[in-house]
Amino acid sequence: MTQKELEQEIKRKEDEIKALLELKDLVFDYERQIDLRLADLSKLYKQRKN
């Protein structure tokens, strides 16, 4: 593998990792939003029971 090919492969892997980290952040945010809505729904169910 030439130095140029090596640098290209390193850049490609760095870009893949960056994209995956962004996806991870999005998934975490979605999970947090789901948790908040489930908590709200739980409160509403409790109010309906009373």
C-alpha positions as CSV (number, residue, x, y, z in Angstrom):
1,M,0.0,0.0,0.0
2,T,1.5,3.3,-1.0
3,Q,1.6,6.3,1.3
4,K,-1.2,8.0,-0.7
5,E,-3.4,4.9,-0.5
6,L,-2.7,4.6,3.2
7,E,-3.7,8.3,3.7
8,Q,-6.9,7.8,1.7
9,E,-7.8,4.7,3.7
10,I,-7.2,6.6,7.0
11,K,-9.4,9.4,5.8
12,R,-12.1,7.0,4.7
13,K,-12.1,5.3,8.1
14,E,-12.1,8.7,9.9
15,D,-15.1,9.8,7.9
16,E,-17.0,6.5,8.6
17,I,-16.4,7.0,12.3
18,K,-17.6,10.6,12.2
19,A,-20.8,9.6,10.4
20,L,-21.4,6.8,12.9
21,L,-20.9,9.2,15.9
22,E,-23.4,11.6,14.4
23,L,-25.9,8.7,13.9
24,K,-25.3,7.7,17.5
25,D,-26.1,11.2,18.7
26,L,-29.4,11.2,16.7
27,V,-30.4,7.8,18.1
28,F,-29.6,8.9,21.6
29,D,-31.8,12.0,21.1
30,Y,-34.7,9.9,19.7
31,E,-34.4,7.6,22.7
32,R,-34.5,10.5,25.1
33,Q,-37.5,12.0,23.3
34,I,-39.3,8.6,23.4
35,D,-38.6,8.4,27.2
36,L,-40.0,11.8,27.8
37,R,-43.2,11.0,25.9
38,L,-43.6,7.7,27.7
39,A,-43.3,9.5,31.0
40,D,-45.9,12.0,29.9
41,L,-48.2,9.2,28.8
42,S,-47.7,7.4,32.1
43,K,-48.8,10.6,34.0
44,L,-51.9,10.9,31.8
45,Y,-52.8,7.3,32.5
46,K,-52.5,7.9,36.2
47,Q,-54.7,11.0,35.9
48,R,-57.3,9.0,34.0
49,K,-57.3,6.3,36.7
50,N,-58.1,8.8,39.5
